[in-house]
Amino acid sequence: MEEALSLGATGIQVGTLFAFCEESGMAPEVKREVLQQLLANDLRVITDPLASPTGFPFKRVELPSFRPKRDRRRSCDLGVLRRAYLREDQSIGYRCPSEDSQDYVNKGGQEEDCEGRLCICNGLLATIGLGQVRGKDGVESPLVTAGDSLAELAPFVRKQGLNYSAAEAIRHLTCAGAEH
C-alpha cells in the first residue's frame, strides 16, 4: 500500500478481502466453500457479460456446489433492479430482463435482452443466507461476487485461516510488504 501511495494513489479498492472476513454478512457455509476452493486452487472468478439485468458485466465466483441456475423458472419477485418504463396509457410500469421473458416482452421489452440473465437480487440474498425456496427447484443458489484479486488472498488465508477478522485484514493491508 505504501508503494501505491508513493505513486500518487489516494485510496485503494479492497472489497473482496472484507467480503470473506468473519464479520461480513456472507453465509458462513458459502464463505467457507469459497475459501476452501481458493486454498485448493480450484476457483475461478469470471466476468459474466450477460448475468446482470442492468447490462453491466458482473464478476462472480464459479463454484460447483453454488452454481447459479440459468434454467430456474424466471421471475422477478424482489424487483430491486427493475427499470421503469412508460406504458401506453402513460402510467409507469416496471420490468426486468431476468423476469419471465414473455412477461418482459409483454411490457415492451426485447426478448433478446433476457438471454443469459440471472436473478442477481435473489442470488445475492441467497449468498447471505436468505435464499428463497423455489418449489421443485429447491433453495435459490447463492451468487457470490468477488474481484479478480480473489486468488491473491490465498497466502493471507493460509496464514490466518478460514475465519479471519476484519481487524486482521486491516493489519494485513497496513503492514503489506513488512514483517507482521
DAVENKA-V442358 format. One record per residue. N is the residue number from 0. OMEGA is omega in degrees with one decimal (999 if undefined). NEAR is the number of other C-alpha atoms within 12 Angstrom. D_FIRST is the distance of its C-alpha to the first C-alpha in whole Angstrom. Layout:
n = {N | N}
omega = {OMEGA | OMEGA}
near = {NEAR | NEAR}
d_first = {D_FIRST | D_FIRST}
//
This chain:
n = {0 | 1 | 2 | 3 | 4 | 5 | 6 | 7 | 8 | 9 | 10 | 11 | 12 | 13 | 14 | 15 | 16 | 17 | 18 | 19 | 20 | 21 | 22 | 23 | 24 | 25 | 26 | 27 | 28 | 29 | 30 | 31 | 32 | 33 | 34 | 35 | 36 | 37 | 38 | 39 | 40 | 41 | 42 | 43 | 44 | 45 | 46 | 47 | 48 | 49 | 50 | 51 | 52 | 53 | 54 | 55 | 56 | 57 | 58 | 59 | 60 | 61 | 62 | 63 | 64 | 65 | 66 | 67 | 68 | 69 | 70 | 71 | 72 | 73 | 74 | 75 | 76 | 77 | 78 | 79 | 80 | 81 | 82 | 83 | 84 | 85 | 86 | 87 | 88 | 89 | 90 | 91 | 92 | 93 | 94 | 95 | 96 | 97 | 98 | 99 | 100 | 101 | 102 | 103 | 104 | 105 | 106 | 107 | 108 | 109 | 110 | 111 | 112 | 113 | 114 | 115 | 116 | 117 | 118 | 119 | 120 | 121 | 122 | 123 | 124 | 125 | 126 | 127 | 128 | 129 | 130 | 131 | 132 | 133 | 134 | 135 | 136 | 137 | 138 | 139 | 140 | 141 | 142 | 143 | 144 | 145 | 146 | 147 | 148 | 149 | 150 | 151 | 152 | 153 | 154 | 155 | 156 | 157 | 158 | 159 | 160 | 161 | 162 | 163 | 164 | 165 | 166 | 167 | 168 | 169 | 170 | 171 | 172 | 173 | 174 | 175 | 176 | 177 | 178 | 179}
omega = {179.8 | 178.4 | 179.4 | 179.2 | 179.7 | 178.0 | 175.8 | 178.9 | 177.1 | 179.6 | 178.3 | 174.6 | -170.0 | -175.9 | -175.0 | 179.6 | -178.0 | 179.2 | -175.5 | 177.4 | -173.7 | -179.9 | -177.9 | -179.1 | -179.5 | 179.3 | -176.6 | -178.4 | 177.6 | 178.9 | -179.4 | 179.2 | -179.1 | -176.8 | 176.2 | 177.7 | 177.1 | -178.9 | 177.6 | -178.5 | -176.6 | -172.4 | 175.9 | 168.1 | -180.0 | 173.2 | -176.9 | -176.3 | -175.5 | -169.8 | -172.4 | 176.1 | 178.4 | -178.2 | 178.2 | 176.5 | -174.5 | 178.1 | 179.5 | 178.5 | 178.5 | -179.7 | -178.6 | -175.6 | 179.8 | -178.8 | 176.2 | -177.3 | 177.9 | -179.3 | 177.6 | 176.5 | -175.8 | 174.3 | 175.4 | -175.1 | 175.8 | 172.0 | -177.6 | -177.2 | 177.4 | 177.2 | 178.0 | 173.7 | -179.3 | 178.0 | 179.2 | -179.2 | 178.1 | 174.0 | -179.0 | 173.8 | -179.8 | 178.2 | 179.8 | 179.7 | 174.7 | 178.3 | 176.6 | -173.1 | 178.6 | 175.3 | 179.9 | 179.0 | 178.2 | 178.2 | 176.3 | 178.3 | 178.8 | -177.1 | -178.8 | 176.5 | -177.4 | -174.0 | 175.0 | -177.2 | 175.2 | 175.3 | -177.2 | -179.0 | -179.5 | 180.0 | 179.5 | 175.4 | 176.4 | 179.3 | 177.5 | 175.1 | -178.3 | 179.9 | 178.4 | 175.1 | -174.1 | 176.7 | -178.0 | 178.2 | -178.8 | -177.9 | 177.7 | 179.4 | 174.3 | 174.8 | -174.0 | 177.5 | 179.5 | 179.0 | 178.3 | -177.6 | -178.2 | -179.1 | -180.0 | 179.2 | -174.0 | -179.8 | 178.7 | -178.9 | 176.3 | -178.1 | -173.2 | -175.3 | -175.7 | -177.9 | 179.2 | -177.0 | 175.5 | 178.4 | 177.2 | 177.5 | 179.0 | 177.0 | 178.4 | -178.5 | -175.9 | 179.7 | -176.6 | 179.1 | 179.6 | 175.1 | 177.3 | 999}
near = {22 | 17 | 17 | 16 | 12 | 10 | 10 | 11 | 12 | 12 | 14 | 16 | 16 | 23 | 20 | 30 | 38 | 29 | 32 | 42 | 33 | 26 | 20 | 23 | 21 | 31 | 27 | 25 | 23 | 38 | 37 | 24 | 28 | 43 | 40 | 25 | 27 | 30 | 25 | 16 | 19 | 19 | 29 | 28 | 27 | 24 | 19 | 25 | 18 | 26 | 31 | 34 | 32 | 24 | 24 | 15 | 19 | 27 | 25 | 35 | 37 | 31 | 29 | 18 | 18 | 28 | 23 | 33 | 28 | 24 | 18 | 27 | 20 | 28 | 29 | 30 | 21 | 21 | 21 | 23 | 24 | 28 | 23 | 18 | 18 | 15 | 15 | 11 | 8 | 9 | 10 | 14 | 20 | 26 | 35 | 42 | 39 | 45 | 40 | 27 | 27 | 22 | 21 | 29 | 20 | 19 | 25 | 22 | 27 | 18 | 21 | 17 | 26 | 31 | 26 | 27 | 36 | 43 | 44 | 46 | 34 | 36 | 37 | 32 | 27 | 32 | 38 | 28 | 25 | 21 | 28 | 24 | 17 | 18 | 10 | 10 | 17 | 14 | 23 | 35 | 37 | 39 | 43 | 43 | 40 | 35 | 25 | 23 | 22 | 35 | 28 | 22 | 36 | 25 | 18 | 29 | 31 | 19 | 16 | 23 | 22 | 29 | 29 | 29 | 22 | 22 | 17 | 26 | 31 | 20 | 20 | 26 | 26 | 19 | 15 | 17 | 13 | 12 | 9 | 15}
d_first = {0 | 4 | 5 | 5 | 6 | 9 | 10 | 11 | 9 | 10 | 9 | 8 | 11 | 11 | 15 | 16 | 14 | 16 | 19 | 20 | 20 | 23 | 23 | 23 | 26 | 26 | 29 | 29 | 31 | 29 | 26 | 27 | 29 | 25 | 23 | 27 | 27 | 23 | 24 | 27 | 25 | 28 | 26 | 25 | 23 | 26 | 26 | 29 | 31 | 34 | 33 | 32 | 35 | 33 | 33 | 29 | 27 | 26 | 24 | 25 | 25 | 29 | 30 | 34 | 35 | 33 | 34 | 35 | 39 | 39 | 43 | 43 | 45 | 44 | 44 | 42 | 42 | 39 | 39 | 36 | 35 | 38 | 39 | 42 | 45 | 48 | 51 | 55 | 56 | 53 | 52 | 48 | 47 | 44 | 43 | 40 | 40 | 39 | 43 | 46 | 46 | 50 | 49 | 46 | 49 | 52 | 49 | 49 | 46 | 46 | 46 | 44 | 41 | 41 | 41 | 38 | 37 | 36 | 36 | 32 | 34 | 35 | 33 | 30 | 32 | 33 | 30 | 30 | 33 | 35 | 37 | 40 | 43 | 45 | 48 | 49 | 45 | 44 | 41 | 38 | 36 | 32 | 30 | 26 | 24 | 20 | 18 | 18 | 15 | 17 | 18 | 15 | 15 | 18 | 17 | 15 | 19 | 21 | 19 | 19 | 22 | 23 | 23 | 20 | 19 | 17 | 16 | 15 | 13 | 11 | 12 | 10 | 7 | 7 | 8 | 6 | 8 | 10 | 14 | 14}
//
